[in-house]
Amino acid sequence: MNASRVKISASTARRLAVRSQGLDGGWKLSKGKEGAAQVLERLGYVQIDTIAVVERAHHHVFWTRHAGYDARMLHDLLARDRRAFETWTHAAAYVPMQDYRFFLPEMRAHADRPRTRQWLKQNARLAKDVLDRIRQEGPLGSADFEDPRKRGPWWDWKPAKRALEVLLSTGELMVAERRNFNRLYDLTERVLPSSVDTTTPTPEEVARFVVRRLLGSLGIASVGDLRWEISDRKGVSGAIREMVDAGEVTPAEVEGVEGEGFYALTEALEASSRRGQRLTPVHLLSPFDNLVIWRRRLKKLFGFDYTIECYVPAPKRRYGYFCLPVLWGDRFVGRLDPKADRKGKTFIVRCLAFEPGFEDEDGLLPALAEKLRTFAAFQGCERVVVERTAPGKMKAALKRSLKDAGVGG
């Protein structure tokens, strides 16, 4: 790897990251469900999460990039069209079905691990009966294995749930759909489309796939940022060396970020230098959004030190239980602690905290109010109520902007 590092400014790096995530208004998506499929295929994965203070994170991520999105689209992509499947990237995630083959080696490695083999040996009857029931009855969830009349250990909920998860991890089962957010499992042979390539990739192919997928969606990243469970850091490093030598990847040095090398897809970096300035939209991002989930990278490139505080004891929280990063153009300008009162059709801004030194409220607040209006509608809410802002002087101005947007409460 003899290529010299290209020096780029921090603002260029941020714009490349935002553009690669589809957050600068540059993606031209189809309407409806096809647009949702395009979002997934461009991002490479969307993380699944259970917290429902506002719409769940995976739906939030799609909606942020596709204004016409609703939850039925993702259901259909998974359960009917089979264009998405559930697996593990760095966390549980929806992944494009076209990428299925690259996850096969990890499934087979999981099946061969001593711990998995021992569990399957000790629970052979349980695993067989779970598979037999699914084969005979069709897709089943963990609740279908509850039976109050049977108290034997293999009919208890926990062992059956464990069997379903083990068989999912080893590739014998797939998630056929979700109902009320609960997984229904079916035999892989009945879920996986016959058109999907199932040839086993080499470790080198898997590593190159991970580099392309993550650099393609992150825009710019260090080796440490390029981590999925299906490929280790050594494999990723080797893939990057090969791709740099081939001219596919360009090493980069970001101004102001000392002691760390970055990489970008050469085509994306060159295209970024040719494009003019795009719009500067406002986004309320999920804590699990692809742009912010890599917290160390977020701090390095954007200077935004973010921690999700739902796991922090209430007295120690600074910004709120599930605060949403506020992105304006290529800058993070605040954090919004939300609550969707769906029964009352009211979206509550518990606190909107602006970043230290931010003073351009006149430029931000009209666009932020409009974003709050559309985000509230996504939650099934008709009005927005502001409880607190920090600094407090912003509250009156935000309420006026919300009133102008037609959702002030």
Disulfide bonds with the S-S distance in Angstrom:
none
